[in-house]
């Protein structure tokens, strides 16, 4: 499992992120506070506090290509 923080600032960011995540078969969760949602769910993402960085958990060890695709959303 790999954990990184991401920011989704606009509606278009959320749509683009979900489209990217949906191309992969492994599970990706987004965690904000005590809430965790499936990263493939637009409605789930909009239920989170998007004004802060969100923890992303990728449930696959071979996720380098995925992380490269979502690089614009990753915060250091």
C-alpha positions as CSV (number, residue, x, y, z in Angstrom):
1,X,0.0,0.0,0.0
2,X,1.2,3.5,-0.9
3,X,0.1,6.7,0.9
4,X,0.3,10.2,-0.5
5,X,-1.5,13.5,0.1
6,X,-3.4,15.1,-2.7
7,X,-5.4,18.4,-3.4
8,X,-8.5,18.6,-5.6
9,X,-9.1,22.3,-5.9
10,X,-11.8,22.5,-8.6
11,X,-14.7,20.4,-10.0
12,X,-12.7,19.7,-13.1
13,X,-9.8,18.4,-10.9
14,X,-12.2,16.0,-9.2
15,X,-13.6,14.8,-12.6
16,X,-10.1,14.3,-14.1
17,X,-8.9,12.5,-11.0
18,X,-11.9,10.1,-10.9
19,X,-11.5,9.4,-14.6
20,X,-7.8,8.5,-14.1
21,X,-8.4,6.3,-11.0
22,X,-11.2,4.5,-12.8
23,X,-8.8,3.2,-15.4
24,X,-7.0,1.1,-12.8
25,X,-8.4,-2.2,-11.3
26,X,-6.9,-1.7,-7.9
27,X,-8.6,0.0,-5.0
28,X,-7.8,3.6,-4.1
29,X,-9.3,5.3,-1.0
30,X,-9.4,8.9,0.0
31,X,-9.3,9.8,3.7
32,X,-10.2,13.1,5.3
33,X,-10.4,13.1,9.0
34,X,-12.4,10.1,10.1
35,X,-14.1,9.7,6.7
36,X,-12.8,7.3,4.0
37,X,-14.4,7.1,0.5
38,X,-13.7,5.2,-2.7
39,X,-11.6,7.4,-5.0
40,X,-13.7,6.2,-8.0
41,X,-16.8,7.8,-6.5
42,X,-17.4,11.4,-7.5
43,X,-20.2,11.8,-5.0
44,X,-18.0,10.3,-2.3
45,X,-15.2,12.8,-3.0
46,X,-17.6,15.7,-2.9
47,X,-18.6,14.6,0.6
48,X,-15.1,15.3,1.8
49,X,-13.6,18.6,2.9
50,X,-11.8,19.6,-0.3
51,X,-10.3,22.8,1.2
52,X,-7.6,20.7,2.8
53,X,-5.2,18.1,1.6
54,X,-6.6,14.6,1.4
55,X,-4.8,11.4,2.2
56,X,-4.8,8.9,-0.7
57,X,-4.2,5.2,-0.1
58,X,-3.4,3.1,-3.1
59,X,-4.0,-0.7,-2.4
60,X,-1.4,-2.0,-4.9
61,X,2.4,-2.3,-4.8
62,X,2.7,-1.9,-8.6
63,X,1.2,1.6,-8.9
64,X,4.1,3.7,-10.4
65,X,2.2,4.4,-13.7
66,X,-0.9,5.5,-11.7
67,X,1.1,7.8,-9.4
68,X,2.7,9.4,-12.5
69,X,-0.7,10.1,-13.9
70,X,-2.0,11.7,-10.7
71,X,1.2,13.6,-10.1
72,X,-0.4,17.1,-10.7
73,X,-2.7,16.5,-7.7
74,X,0.0,15.3,-5.3
75,X,1.2,17.8,-2.7
76,X,4.6,17.5,-1.1
